[in-house]
Amino acid sequence: MPRSTEIRNSAIRLINEALNHLPDTRPKDLPPTELIPEASEWHSFEHELWRLGEEVCSLISKRVALRRDLDL
């Protein structure tokens, strides 16, 4: 199993990648979805941010001590 420092470094890399996907300005709101009218459609970058966030969560779950790492 990878060491905590390796997992932490992987999480930081993913977080930095996610930050690079953020737009410079706030995008306009999208229309509601057909299935859930209370929820808006997603911008294309939001799908990538979600995927990266899930990867970070998965990494952190491998080392419980990383949950206390406020820098993550």
mmCIF file as gemmi writes it, N, C-alpha and C atoms, coordinates in Angstrom:
data_model
loop_
_atom_site.group_PDB
_atom_site.id
_atom_site.type_symbol
_atom_site.label_atom_id
_atom_site.label_alt_id
_atom_site.label_comp_id
_atom_site.label_asym_id
_atom_site.label_entity_id
_atom_site.label_seq_id
_atom_site.pdbx_PDB_ins_code
_atom_site.Cartn_x
_atom_site.Cartn_y
_atom_site.Cartn_z
_atom_site.occupancy
_atom_site.B_iso_or_equiv
_atom_site.pdbx_formal_charge
_atom_site.auth_seq_id
_atom_site.auth_asym_id
_atom_site.pdbx_PDB_model_num
ATOM 1 N N . MET Axp A 1 ? 0.845 -1.186 0 1 0 ? 1 A 1
ATOM 2 C CA . MET Axp A 1 ? 0 0 0 1 0 ? 1 A 1
ATOM 3 C C . MET Axp A 1 ? 0.889 1.247 0 1 0 ? 1 A 1
ATOM 4 N N . PRO Axp A 2 ? 0.521 2.278 -0.777 1 0 ? 2 A 1
ATOM 5 C CA . PRO Axp A 2 ? 1.337 3.495 -0.824 1 0 ? 2 A 1
ATOM 6 C C . PRO Axp A 2 ? 1.421 4.181 0.538 1 0 ? 2 A 1
ATOM 7 N N . ARG Axp A 3 ? 2.519 4.888 0.746 1 0 ? 3 A 1
ATOM 8 C CA . ARG Axp A 3 ? 2.717 5.615 1.992 1 0 ? 3 A 1
ATOM 9 C C . ARG Axp A 3 ? 1.852 6.859 2.014 1 0 ? 3 A 1
ATOM 10 N N . SER Axp A 4 ? 1.619 7.388 3.229 1 0 ? 4 A 1
ATOM 11 C CA . SER Axp A 4 ? 0.782 8.582 3.391 1 0 ? 4 A 1
ATOM 12 C C . SER Axp A 4 ? 1.305 9.759 2.584 1 0 ? 4 A 1
ATOM 13 N N . THR Axp A 5 ? 2.634 9.92 2.535 1 0 ? 5 A 1
ATOM 14 C CA . THR Axp A 5 ? 3.178 11.057 1.783 1 0 ? 5 A 1
ATOM 15 C C . THR Axp A 5 ? 2.901 10.919 0.288 1 0 ? 5 A 1
ATOM 16 N N . GLU Axp A 6 ? 2.954 9.691 -0.216 1 0 ? 6 A 1
ATOM 17 C CA . GLU Axp A 6 ? 2.652 9.479 -1.634 1 0 ? 6 A 1
ATOM 18 C C . GLU Axp A 6 ? 1.178 9.768 -1.927 1 0 ? 6 A 1
ATOM 19 N N . ILE Axp A 7 ? 0.312 9.314 -1.032 1 0 ? 7 A 1
ATOM 20 C CA . ILE Axp A 7 ? -1.118 9.556 -1.209 1 0 ? 7 A 1
ATOM 21 C C . ILE Axp A 7 ? -1.407 11.049 -1.105 1 0 ? 7 A 1
ATOM 22 N N . ARG Axp A 8 ? -0.797 11.709 -0.124 1 0 ? 8 A 1
ATOM 23 C CA . ARG Axp A 8 ? -0.993 13.152 0.048 1 0 ? 8 A 1
ATOM 24 C C . ARG Axp A 8 ? -0.524 13.903 -1.196 1 0 ? 8 A 1
ATOM 25 N N . ASN Axp A 9 ? 0.631 13.546 -1.725 1 0 ? 9 A 1
ATOM 26 C CA . ASN Axp A 9 ? 1.143 14.214 -2.925 1 0 ? 9 A 1
ATOM 27 C C . ASN Axp A 9 ? 0.223 13.989 -4.122 1 0 ? 9 A 1
ATOM 28 N N . SER Axp A 10 ? -0.343 12.805 -4.236 1 0 ? 10 A 1
ATOM 29 C CA . SER Axp A 10 ? -1.294 12.529 -5.31 1 0 ? 10 A 1
ATOM 30 C C . SER Axp A 10 ? -2.551 13.382 -5.152 1 0 ? 10 A 1
ATOM 31 N N . ALA Axp A 11 ? -3.027 13.514 -3.919 1 0 ? 11 A 1
ATOM 32 C CA . ALA Axp A 11 ? -4.208 14.34 -3.658 1 0 ? 11 A 1
ATOM 33 C C . ALA Axp A 11 ? -3.928 15.8 -4.009 1 0 ? 11 A 1
ATOM 34 N N . ILE Axp A 12 ? -2.769 16.299 -3.634 1 0 ? 12 A 1
ATOM 35 C CA . ILE Axp A 12 ? -2.412 17.689 -3.947 1 0 ? 12 A 1
ATOM 36 C C . ILE Axp A 12 ? -2.327 17.886 -5.456 1 0 ? 12 A 1
ATOM 37 N N . ARG Axp A 13 ? -1.782 16.917 -6.157 1 0 ? 13 A 1
ATOM 38 C CA . ARG Axp A 13 ? -1.708 17.015 -7.617 1 0 ? 13 A 1
ATOM 39 C C . ARG Axp A 13 ? -3.109 17.106 -8.226 1 0 ? 13 A 1
ATOM 40 N N . LEU Axp A 14 ? -4.024 16.285 -7.728 1 0 ? 14 A 1
ATOM 41 C CA . LEU Axp A 14 ? -5.4 16.306 -8.227 1 0 ? 14 A 1
ATOM 42 C C . LEU Axp A 14 ? -6.104 17.617 -7.892 1 0 ? 14 A 1
ATOM 43 N N . ILE Axp A 15 ? -5.858 18.138 -6.704 1 0 ? 15 A 1
ATOM 44 C CA . ILE Axp A 15 ? -6.456 19.419 -6.311 1 0 ? 15 A 1
ATOM 45 C C . ILE Axp A 15 ? -5.946 20.53 -7.222 1 0 ? 15 A 1
ATOM 46 N N . ASN Axp A 16 ? -4.655 20.54 -7.489 1 0 ? 16 A 1
ATOM 47 C CA . ASN Axp A 16 ? -4.101 21.555 -8.393 1 0 ? 16 A 1
ATOM 48 C C . ASN Axp A 16 ? -4.664 21.416 -9.807 1 0 ? 16 A 1
ATOM 49 N N . GLU Axp A 17 ? -4.849 20.178 -10.24 1 0 ? 17 A 1
ATOM 50 C CA . GLU Axp A 17 ? -5.451 19.956 -11.55 1 0 ? 17 A 1
ATOM 51 C C . GLU Axp A 17 ? -6.875 20.503 -11.579 1 0 ? 17 A 1
ATOM 52 N N . ALA Axp A 18 ? -7.612 20.281 -10.497 1 0 ? 18 A 1
ATOM 53 C CA . ALA Axp A 18 ? -8.984 20.794 -10.41 1 0 ? 18 A 1
ATOM 54 C C . ALA Axp A 18 ? -8.996 22.318 -10.449 1 0 ? 18 A 1
ATOM 55 N N . LEU Axp A 19 ? -8.072 22.935 -9.745 1 0 ? 19 A 1
ATOM 56 C CA . LEU Axp A 19 ? -8.004 24.402 -9.748 1 0 ? 19 A 1
ATOM 57 C C . LEU Axp A 19 ? -7.76 24.943 -11.148 1 0 ? 19 A 1
ATOM 58 N N . ASN Axp A 20 ? -7.019 24.213 -11.952 1 0 ? 20 A 1
ATOM 59 C CA . ASN Axp A 20 ? -6.758 24.637 -13.325 1 0 ? 20 A 1
ATOM 60 C C . ASN Axp A 20 ? -7.991 24.573 -14.209 1 0 ? 20 A 1
ATOM 61 N N . HIS Axp A 21 ? -9 23.818 -13.788 1 0 ? 21 A 1
ATOM 62 C CA . HIS Axp A 21 ? -10.235 23.691 -14.568 1 0 ? 21 A 1
ATOM 63 C C . HIS Axp A 21 ? -11.252 24.789 -14.245 1 0 ? 21 A 1
ATOM 64 N N . LEU Axp A 22 ? -11.001 25.539 -13.168 1 0 ? 22 A 1
ATOM 65 C CA . LEU Axp A 22 ? -11.943 26.587 -12.795 1 0 ? 22 A 1
ATOM 66 C C . LEU Axp A 22 ? -11.888 27.729 -13.803 1 0 ? 22 A 1
ATOM 67 N N . PRO Axp A 23 ? -13.05 28.251 -14.185 1 0 ? 23 A 1
ATOM 68 C CA . PRO Axp A 23 ? -13.052 29.391 -15.112 1 0 ? 23 A 1
ATOM 69 C C . PRO Axp A 23 ? -12.595 30.657 -14.39 1 0 ? 23 A 1
ATOM 70 N N . ASP Axp A 24 ? -12.125 31.62 -15.159 1 0 ? 24 A 1
ATOM 71 C CA . ASP Axp A 24 ? -11.664 32.885 -14.574 1 0 ? 24 A 1
ATOM 72 C C . ASP Axp A 24 ? -12.814 33.706 -14.005 1 0 ? 24 A 1
ATOM 73 N N . THR Axp A 25 ? -13.965 33.606 -14.616 1 0 ? 25 A 1
ATOM 74 C CA . THR Axp A 25 ? -15.144 34.333 -14.137 1 0 ? 25 A 1
ATOM 75 C C . THR Axp A 25 ? -16.275 33.337 -13.917 1 0 ? 25 A 1
ATOM 76 N N . ARG Axp A 26 ? -17.227 33.753 -13.106 1 0 ? 26 A 1
ATOM 77 C CA . ARG Axp A 26 ? -18.363 32.869 -12.841 1 0 ? 26 A 1
ATOM 78 C C . ARG Axp A 26 ? -19.202 32.716 -14.106 1 0 ? 26 A 1
ATOM 79 N N . PRO Axp A 27 ? -19.452 31.475 -14.505 1 0 ? 27 A 1
ATOM 80 C CA . PRO Axp A 27 ? -20.261 31.259 -15.711 1 0 ? 27 A 1
ATOM 81 C C . PRO Axp A 27 ? -21.739 31.563 -15.43 1 0 ? 27 A 1
ATOM 82 N N . LYS Axp A 28 ? -22.452 31.786 -16.501 1 0 ? 28 A 1
ATOM 83 C CA . LYS Axp A 28 ? -23.889 32.038 -16.368 1 0 ? 28 A 1
ATOM 84 C C . LYS Axp A 28 ? -24.587 30.772 -15.881 1 0 ? 28 A 1
ATOM 85 N N . ASP Axp A 29 ? -25.687 30.975 -15.168 1 0 ? 29 A 1
ATOM 86 C CA . ASP Axp A 29 ? -26.479 29.834 -14.709 1 0 ? 29 A 1
ATOM 87 C C . ASP Axp A 29 ? -27.061 29.09 -15.905 1 0 ? 29 A 1
ATOM 88 N N . LEU Axp A 30 ? -27.123 27.795 -15.779 1 0 ? 30 A 1
ATOM 89 C CA . LEU Axp A 30 ? -27.705 26.961 -16.824 1 0 ? 30 A 1
ATOM 90 C C . LEU Axp A 30 ? -29.16 26.661 -16.488 1 0 ? 30 A 1
ATOM 91 N N . PRO Axp A 31 ? -29.925 26.251 -17.478 1 0 ? 31 A 1
ATOM 92 C CA . PRO Axp A 31 ? -31.333 25.927 -17.221 1 0 ? 31 A 1
ATOM 93 C C . PRO Axp A 31 ? -31.455 24.682 -16.348 1 0 ? 31 A 1
ATOM 94 N N . PRO Axp A 32 ? -32.635 24.49 -15.763 1 0 ? 32 A 1
ATOM 95 C CA . PRO Axp A 32 ? -32.844 23.301 -14.934 1 0 ? 32 A 1
ATOM 96 C C . PRO Axp A 32 ? -32.825 22.021 -15.758 1 0 ? 32 A 1
ATOM 97 N N . THR Axp A 33 ? -32.537 20.93 -15.075 1 0 ? 33 A 1
ATOM 98 C CA . THR Axp A 33 ? -32.545 19.628 -15.741 1 0 ? 33 A 1
ATOM 99 C C . THR Axp A 33 ? -33.978 19.167 -15.954 1 0 ? 33 A 1
ATOM 100 N N . GLU Axp A 34 ? -34.156 18.25 -16.867 1 0 ? 34 A 1
ATOM 101 C CA . GLU Axp A 34 ? -35.499 17.71 -17.112 1 0 ? 34 A 1
ATOM 102 C C . GLU Axp A 34 ? -35.944 16.789 -15.973 1 0 ? 34 A 1
ATOM 103 N N . LEU Axp A 35 ? -34.99 16.008 -15.442 1 0 ? 35 A 1
ATOM 104 C CA . LEU Axp A 35 ? -35.343 15.04 -14.401 1 0 ? 35 A 1
ATOM 105 C C . LEU Axp A 35 ? -35.578 15.687 -13.041 1 0 ? 35 A 1
ATOM 106 N N . ILE Axp A 36 ? -34.774 16.717 -12.73 1 0 ? 36 A 1
ATOM 107 C CA . ILE Axp A 36 ? -34.88 17.381 -11.429 1 0 ? 36 A 1
ATOM 108 C C . ILE Axp A 36 ? -34.956 18.892 -11.689 1 0 ? 36 A 1
ATOM 109 N N . PRO Axp A 37 ? -36.147 19.442 -11.805 1 0 ? 37 A 1
ATOM 110 C CA . PRO Axp A 37 ? -36.284 20.86 -12.141 1 0 ? 37 A 1
ATOM 111 C C . PRO Axp A 37 ? -35.631 21.81 -11.133 1 0 ? 37 A 1
ATOM 112 N N . GLU Axp A 38 ? -35.425 21.36 -9.894 1 0 ? 38 A 1
ATOM 113 C CA . GLU Axp A 38 ? -34.793 22.21 -8.878 1 0 ? 38 A 1
ATOM 114 C C . GLU Axp A 38 ? -33.275 22.304 -9.065 1 0 ? 38 A 1
ATOM 115 N N . ALA Axp A 39 ? -32.723 21.448 -9.917 1 0 ? 39 A 1
ATOM 116 C CA . ALA Axp A 39 ? -31.273 21.404 -10.129 1 0 ? 39 A 1
ATOM 117 C C . ALA Axp A 39 ? -30.93 21.871 -11.541 1 0 ? 39 A 1
ATOM 118 N N . SER Axp A 40 ? -29.891 22.672 -11.622 1 0 ? 40 A 1
ATOM 119 C CA . SER Axp A 40 ? -29.451 23.166 -12.93 1 0 ? 40 A 1
ATOM 120 C C . SER Axp A 40 ? -28.609 22.128 -13.65 1 0 ? 40 A 1
ATOM 121 N N . GLU Axp A 41 ? -28.554 22.259 -14.96 1 0 ? 41 A 1
ATOM 122 C CA . GLU Axp A 41 ? -27.601 21.48 -15.751 1 0 ? 41 A 1
ATOM 123 C C . GLU Axp A 41 ? -26.195 21.828 -15.272 1 0 ? 41 A 1
ATOM 124 N N . TRP Axp A 42 ? -25.214 21.025 -15.651 1 0 ? 42 A 1
ATOM 125 C CA . TRP Axp A 42 ? -23.829 21.291 -15.265 1 0 ? 42 A 1
ATOM 126 C C . TRP Axp A 42 ? -23.056 21.846 -16.45 1 0 ? 42 A 1
ATOM 127 N N . HIS Axp A 43 ? -22.127 22.738 -16.135 1 0 ? 43 A 1
ATOM 128 C CA . HIS Axp A 43 ? -21.173 23.193 -17.142 1 0 ? 43 A 1
ATOM 129 C C . HIS Axp A 43 ? -20.182 22.06 -17.376 1 0 ? 43 A 1
ATOM 130 N N . SER Axp A 44 ? -19.548 22.046 -18.524 1 0 ? 44 A 1
ATOM 131 C CA . SER Axp A 44 ? -18.635 20.941 -18.845 1 0 ? 44 A 1
ATOM 132 C C . SER Axp A 44 ? -17.505 20.807 -17.831 1 0 ? 44 A 1
ATOM 133 N N . PHE Axp A 45 ? -16.987 21.919 -17.319 1 0 ? 45 A 1
ATOM 134 C CA . PHE Axp A 45 ? -15.874 21.836 -16.365 1 0 ? 45 A 1
ATOM 135 C C . PHE Axp A 45 ? -16.32 21.224 -15.034 1 0 ? 45 A 1
ATOM 136 N N . GLU Axp A 46 ? -17.599 21.335 -14.698 1 0 ? 46 A 1
ATOM 137 C CA . GLU Axp A 46 ? -18.083 20.802 -13.424 1 0 ? 46 A 1
ATOM 138 C C . GLU Axp A 46 ? -18.007 19.276 -13.382 1 0 ? 46 A 1
ATOM 139 N N . HIS Axp A 47 ? -18.184 18.64 -14.504 1 0 ? 47 A 1
ATOM 140 C CA . HIS Axp A 47 ? -18.07 17.174 -14.557 1 0 ? 47 A 1
ATOM 141 C C . HIS Axp A 47 ? -16.64 16.74 -14.222 1 0 ? 47 A 1
ATOM 142 N N . GLU Axp A 48 ? -15.67 17.46 -14.755 1 0 ? 48 A 1
ATOM 143 C CA . GLU Axp A 48 ? -14.259 17.139 -14.483 1 0 ? 48 A 1
ATOM 144 C C . GLU Axp A 48 ? -13.922 17.424 -13.022 1 0 ? 48 A 1
ATOM 145 N N . LEU Axp A 49 ? -14.428 18.53 -12.479 1 0 ? 49 A 1
ATOM 146 C CA . LEU Axp A 49 ? -14.178 18.849 -11.073 1 0 ? 49 A 1
ATOM 147 C C . LEU Axp A 49 ? -14.758 17.767 -10.164 1 0 ? 49 A 1
ATOM 148 N N . TRP Axp A 50 ? -15.935 17.283 -10.501 1 0 ? 50 A 1
ATOM 149 C CA . TRP Axp A 50 ? -16.557 16.219 -9.707 1 0 ? 50 A 1
ATOM 150 C C . TRP Axp A 50 ? -15.686 14.967 -9.727 1 0 ? 50 A 1
ATOM 151 N N . ARG Axp A 51 ? -15.225 14.588 -10.912 1 0 ? 51 A 1
ATOM 152 C CA . ARG Axp A 51 ? -14.396 13.387 -11.046 1 0 ? 51 A 1
ATOM 153 C C . ARG Axp A 51 ? -13.123 13.521 -10.216 1 0 ? 51 A 1
ATOM 154 N N . LEU Axp A 52 ? -12.477 14.669 -10.316 1 0 ? 52 A 1
ATOM 155 C CA . LEU Axp A 52 ? -11.239 14.885 -9.563 1 0 ? 52 A 1
ATOM 156 C C . LEU Axp A 52 ? -11.499 14.877 -8.06 1 0 ? 52 A 1
ATOM 157 N N . GLY Axp A 53 ? -12.596 15.484 -7.642 1 0 ? 53 A 1
ATOM 158 C CA . GLY Axp A 53 ? -12.953 15.487 -6.227 1 0 ? 53 A 1
ATOM 159 C C . GLY Axp A 53 ? -13.195 14.081 -5.699 1 0 ? 53 A 1
ATOM 160 N N . GLU Axp A 54 ? -13.836 13.257 -6.499 1 0 ? 54 A 1
ATOM 161 C CA . GLU Axp A 54 ? -14.064 11.865 -6.098 1 0 ? 54 A 1
ATOM 162 C C . GLU Axp A 54 ? -12.741 11.117 -5.957 1 0 ? 54 A 1
ATOM 163 N N . GLU Axp A 55 ? -11.8 11.404 -6.833 1 0 ? 55 A 1
ATOM 164 C CA . GLU Axp A 55 ? -10.478 10.762 -6.728 1 0 ? 55 A 1
ATOM 165 C C . GLU Axp A 55 ? -9.772 11.193 -5.451 1 0 ? 55 A 1
ATOM 166 N N . VAL Axp A 56 ? -9.872 12.483 -5.111 1 0 ? 56 A 1
ATOM 167 C CA . VAL Axp A 56 ? -9.254 12.986 -3.871 1 0 ? 56 A 1
ATOM 168 C C . VAL Axp A 56 ? -9.894 12.292 -2.666 1 0 ? 56 A 1
ATOM 169 N N . CYS Axp A 57 ? -11.21 12.206 -2.645 1 0 ? 57 A 1
ATOM 170 C CA . CYS Axp A 57 ? -11.903 11.535 -1.536 1 0 ? 57 A 1
ATOM 171 C C . CYS Axp A 57 ? -11.466 10.083 -1.405 1 0 ? 57 A 1
ATOM 172 N N . SER Axp A 58 ? -11.321 9.423 -2.532 1 0 ? 58 A 1
ATOM 173 C CA . SER Axp A 58 ? -10.894 8.028 -2.522 1 0 ? 58 A 1
ATOM 174 C C . SER Axp A 58 ? -9.487 7.891 -1.942 1 0 ? 58 A 1
ATOM 175 N N . LEU Axp A 59 ? -8.601 8.788 -2.339 1 0 ? 59 A 1
ATOM 176 C CA . LEU Axp A 59 ? -7.234 8.75 -1.81 1 0 ? 59 A 1
ATOM 177 C C . LEU Axp A 59 ? -7.211 8.997 -0.302 1 0 ? 59 A 1
ATOM 178 N N . ILE Axp A 60 ? -7.963 9.995 0.132 1 0 ? 60 A 1
ATOM 179 C CA . ILE Axp A 60 ? -7.966 10.336 1.558 1 0 ? 60 A 1
ATOM 180 C C . ILE Axp A 60 ? -8.554 9.198 2.382 1 0 ? 60 A 1
ATOM 181 N N . SER Axp A 61 ? -9.505 8.481 1.829 1 0 ? 61 A 1
ATOM 182 C CA . SER Axp A 61 ? -10.105 7.373 2.578 1 0 ? 61 A 1
ATOM 183 C C . SER Axp A 61 ? -9.117 6.231 2.799 1 0 ? 61 A 1
ATOM 184 N N . LYS Axp A 62 ? -8.043 6.186 2.008 1 0 ? 62 A 1
ATOM 185 C CA . LYS Axp A 62 ? -7.031 5.136 2.184 1 0 ? 62 A 1
ATOM 186 C C . LYS Axp A 62 ? -6.154 5.382 3.4 1 0 ? 62 A 1
ATOM 187 N N . ARG Axp A 63 ? -6.044 6.634 3.817 1 0 ? 63 A 1
ATOM 188 C CA . ARG Axp A 63 ? -5.235 7.002 4.991 1 0 ? 63 A 1
ATOM 189 C C . ARG Axp A 63 ? -6.067 7.944 5.859 1 0 ? 63 A 1
ATOM 190 N N . VAL Axp A 64 ? -6.642 7.399 6.905 1 0 ? 64 A 1
ATOM 191 C CA . VAL Axp A 64 ? -7.537 8.156 7.776 1 0 ? 64 A 1
ATOM 192 C C . VAL Axp A 64 ? -6.836 9.397 8.339 1 0 ? 64 A 1
ATOM 193 N N . ALA Axp A 65 ? -5.55 9.317 8.591 1 0 ? 65 A 1
ATOM 194 C CA . ALA Axp A 65 ? -4.814 10.462 9.148 1 0 ? 65 A 1
ATOM 195 C C . ALA Axp A 65 ? -4.867 11.684 8.223 1 0 ? 65 A 1
ATOM 196 N N . LEU Axp A 66 ? -5.018 11.46 6.947 1 0 ? 66 A 1
ATOM 197 C CA . LEU Axp A 66 ? -5.058 12.578 6.004 1 0 ? 66 A 1
ATOM 198 C C . LEU Axp A 66 ? -6.345 13.39 6.136 1 0 ? 66 A 1
ATOM 199 N N . ARG Axp A 67 ? -7.363 12.826 6.747 1 0 ? 67 A 1
ATOM 200 C CA . ARG Axp A 67 ? -8.606 13.579 6.98 1 0 ? 67 A 1
ATOM 201 C C . ARG Axp A 67 ? -8.379 14.771 7.894 1 0 ? 67 A 1
ATOM 202 N N . ARG Axp A 68 ? -7.353 14.685 8.73 1 0 ? 68 A 1
ATOM 203 C CA . ARG Axp A 68 ? -7.039 15.783 9.656 1 0 ? 68 A 1
ATOM 204 C C . ARG Axp A 68 ? -6.073 16.796 9.041 1 0 ? 68 A 1
ATOM 205 N N . ASP Axp A 69 ? -5.633 16.555 7.824 1 0 ? 69 A 1
ATOM 206 C CA . ASP Axp A 69 ? -4.699 17.445 7.147 1 0 ? 69 A 1
ATOM 207 C C . ASP Axp A 69 ? -5.471 18.643 6.576 1 0 ? 69 A 1
ATOM 208 N N . LEU Axp A 70 ? -5.388 19.772 7.276 1 0 ? 70 A 1
ATOM 209 C CA . LEU Axp A 70 ? -6.166 20.954 6.885 1 0 ? 70 A 1
ATOM 210 C C . LEU Axp A 70 ? -5.731 21.548 5.553 1 0 ? 70 A 1
ATOM 211 N N . ASP Axp A 71 ? -4.53 21.235 5.101 1 0 ? 71 A 1
ATOM 212 C CA . ASP Axp A 71 ? -4.079 21.734 3.805 1 0 ? 71 A 1
ATOM 213 C C . ASP Axp A 71 ? -4.767 21.028 2.639 1 0 ? 71 A 1
ATOM 214 N N . LEU Axp A 72 ? -5.32 19.859 2.908 1 0 ? 72 A 1
ATOM 215 C CA . LEU Axp A 72 ? -6.05 19.142 1.87 1 0 ? 72 A 1
ATOM 216 C C . LEU Axp A 72 ? -7.477 19.594 1.86 1 0 ? 72 A 1
